[in-house]
């Protein structure tokens, strides 16, 4: 469940960005498309901070919800390896759209 949070936020923000950038590019407003791209990058960087904090404490969050300690520790280890990749995934998704 905790892994769905960063992906859901990313697709929500970038879905709106996709529509606006397509309209700007189609209308020949390349400067506006660039502005929207930079705004999307900025928003992804801002959004990464709370996601980082949430996923950094995956183990304690899962333990407080009654999850097994061994499973919580393994989930925390997985998130520790995944956290740097999420940052770059956010920026890749903005650039891709």
C-alpha positions as CSV (number, residue, x, y, z in Angstrom):
1,X,0.0,0.0,0.0
2,X,2.8,2.4,0.9
3,X,4.3,1.8,-2.5
4,X,1.2,3.0,-4.3
5,X,1.4,6.5,-2.8
6,X,4.4,7.8,-4.9
7,X,3.1,6.3,-8.1
8,X,-0.4,7.6,-7.6
9,X,0.8,11.1,-6.9
10,X,3.2,11.0,-9.9
11,X,0.5,9.9,-12.3
12,X,-2.0,12.4,-11.0
13,X,0.2,15.4,-11.3
14,X,1.7,14.3,-14.6
15,X,-1.6,13.4,-16.1
16,X,-2.7,17.1,-15.8
17,X,0.7,18.2,-17.1
18,X,0.3,16.0,-20.1
19,X,-2.9,17.6,-21.2
20,X,-1.7,21.2,-20.7
21,X,1.7,20.6,-22.4
22,X,0.0,18.9,-25.4
23,X,-2.3,21.9,-25.8
24,X,0.5,24.4,-25.6
25,X,2.7,22.5,-28.0
26,X,-0.2,21.9,-30.5
27,X,-1.0,25.6,-30.5
28,X,2.7,26.5,-31.2
29,X,3.3,28.0,-27.8
30,X,6.7,26.4,-27.3
31,X,7.7,28.9,-24.6
32,X,4.5,28.0,-22.6
33,X,5.3,24.3,-23.1
34,X,8.8,24.8,-21.7
35,X,7.3,26.8,-18.8
36,X,4.9,24.0,-18.0
37,X,7.8,21.4,-18.2
38,X,9.8,23.4,-15.7
39,X,6.8,23.9,-13.4
40,X,6.2,20.1,-13.6
41,X,9.8,19.4,-12.6
42,X,9.5,21.9,-9.7
43,X,6.3,20.3,-8.5
44,X,7.8,16.8,-8.7
45,X,10.8,18.0,-6.6
46,X,8.4,19.5,-4.0
47,X,6.2,16.4,-4.0
48,X,9.2,14.1,-3.4
49,X,10.0,15.5,0.0
50,X,6.9,14.3,1.8
51,X,6.9,11.0,-0.1
52,X,10.6,10.6,1.0
53,X,9.7,11.1,4.6
54,X,6.7,8.7,4.4
55,X,8.7,5.9,2.8
56,X,11.7,6.5,5.0
57,X,9.5,5.4,7.9
58,X,7.9,2.4,6.3
59,X,9.0,0.0,8.9
60,X,7.6,1.9,11.9
61,X,4.4,2.7,10.0
62,X,3.8,-1.0,9.2
63,X,4.7,-2.1,12.8
64,X,2.2,0.5,14.2
65,X,-0.5,-1.1,11.9
66,X,0.2,-4.5,13.4
67,X,2.4,-6.0,10.7
68,X,5.0,-8.6,11.6
69,X,8.4,-7.2,12.6
70,X,10.4,-9.3,10.1
71,X,8.1,-8.3,7.3
72,X,8.3,-4.6,8.3
73,X,12.1,-4.7,8.4
74,X,12.2,-6.3,4.9
75,X,9.8,-3.7,3.6
76,X,11.9,-0.9,5.1
77,X,15.0,-2.4,3.5
78,X,13.3,-2.5,0.1
79,X,12.1,1.1,0.4
80,X,15.6,2.2,1.3
81,X,16.9,0.8,-2.0
82,X,13.9,2.2,-3.9
83,X,13.9,5.8,-2.6
84,X,16.7,7.2,-4.8
85,X,15.1,5.7,-7.9
86,X,11.7,7.2,-7.2
87,X,13.2,10.7,-7.4
88,X,14.6,10.0,-10.9
89,X,11.4,8.2,-11.9
90,X,9.5,11.4,-11.1
91,X,11.7,13.5,-13.4
92,X,11.7,10.9,-16.1
93,X,7.9,10.8,-16.2
94,X,7.7,14.6,-16.4
95,X,10.2,14.6,-19.3
96,X,8.5,11.7,-21.1
97,X,5.2,13.6,-21.2
